[in-house]
Amino acid sequence: MSESISQVGMRVRGYHLDGYGHVNNARYLEFMEEGRWAFFDEHPRLIQQLHSAGRAFVVVNLNIDYRAAAVQGDDLQVLTGIVDVGERSALCHHRIVRADGTLVAQADLTFVLLDVKANKAAAIEGEVREVLQGMVVAKEAFTG
């Protein structure tokens, strides 16, 4: 698997469950956010470039495909990476996989860079763009 894809393990706990005994759909958002934080932890140069440029990531769209139920005690891997960088937005991909290899959920998350001082979206350019483009992987890399 590519070094540009981060992996974080999680165990499903009772408080993640809904009344039907499986992970509540809203909890997957939290699992994916944990994946993004792990991604940033593993790519400190990106965070340094963002801070230097006065930029922050802002989520503007999220599309989740739920594939299989996760239940208490399941060990999950959350995979996170950048799959596309445009002029004003970029696409982050997530896959949540159970320990037995079953795809539980996957999502595409679109984000923009916020100019923190101006409080508005900014073009993805300069060193931030270089760093992001250097991390781009094909979605197929998440299954390899």
SVG drawing of the C-alpha trace seen along z (x, -y; Angstrom):
<svg xmlns="http://www.w3.org/2000/svg" viewBox="-33 -39 41 52">
<polyline fill="none" stroke="black" stroke-width="0.4" points="0.0,0.0 1.2,-3.5 3.0,-5.6 0.5,-8.4 -2.3,-6.4 -2.6,-6.5 -4.1,-3.6 -5.6,-3.8 -7.1,-0.9 -10.3,-1.2 -12.3,1.2 -16.1,0.8 -17.4,0.1 -20.9,0.3 -21.3,-3.5 -20.8,-3.4 -24.0,-1.3 -27.5,-2.2 -30.7,-0.5 -30.3,2.2 -26.9,3.3 -24.7,2.0 -22.6,-1.1 -24.8,-4.2 -24.3,-5.8 -23.2,-9.1 -20.3,-7.3 -18.7,-6.6 -18.1,-10.3 -16.2,-10.2 -14.2,-7.2 -13.3,-9.0 -12.3,-12.1 -10.0,-10.0 -8.5,-8.8 -7.9,-12.3 -6.2,-13.3 -4.0,-10.2 -3.3,-11.3 -2.2,-14.7 -0.1,-13.2 1.7,-11.1 2.3,-14.1 3.6,-16.9 5.1,-18.7 1.5,-19.3 0.4,-20.8 3.6,-23.0 2.8,-24.3 -0.8,-25.0 0.1,-27.0 2.8,-28.9 0.3,-29.8 -2.4,-30.8 -4.7,-28.1 -7.0,-25.5 -8.9,-22.5 -12.7,-22.9 -15.0,-20.1 -17.6,-21.1 -19.1,-17.7 -19.1,-14.1 -20.5,-11.1 -20.6,-7.9 -21.3,-4.4 -22.3,-2.0 -21.5,1.5 -21.6,3.8 -22.7,3.4 -20.0,3.2 -20.8,4.5 -19.4,4.3 -16.0,5.9 -15.2,5.5 -11.6,4.3 -11.7,1.8 -8.9,0.2 -9.6,-3.4 -7.6,-4.2 -7.3,-7.8 -5.6,-9.5 -5.8,-12.3 -7.0,-11.1 -7.4,-14.4 -6.3,-18.0 -8.1,-20.7 -7.6,-24.4 -9.9,-25.3 -10.8,-21.9 -9.4,-18.5 -10.8,-15.0 -9.9,-12.8 -10.9,-9.1 -11.7,-6.9 -12.2,-3.2 -13.2,-1.4 -12.4,2.3 -13.1,5.0 -10.3,7.2 -11.6,10.1 -11.2,7.8 -14.9,6.9 -15.4,3.3 -17.7,1.7 -17.9,-1.8 -16.1,-4.1 -16.4,-7.8 -15.3,-10.7 -14.8,-14.0 -14.3,-17.3 -12.4,-20.0 -11.3,-23.5 -8.6,-25.6 -9.8,-28.4 -7.8,-31.6 -7.9,-32.1 -7.4,-35.9 -9.9,-36.6 -12.3,-33.8 -13.0,-32.6 -12.0,-29.8 -8.6,-30.2 -6.9,-28.7 -4.8,-25.6 -1.4,-26.9 2.3,-27.2 4.0,-24.9 0.7,-23.7 -0.3,-22.5 3.1,-20.8 2.8,-18.9 -0.8,-17.8 -0.1,-16.8 2.9,-14.8 0.5,-12.7 -2.1,-11.9 -2.9,-8.2 -5.3,-6.3 -8.3,-4.8 -7.1,-1.4 -4.1,-1.9 -6.5,-1.5 -7.2,2.1 -3.6,3.2"/>
</svg>
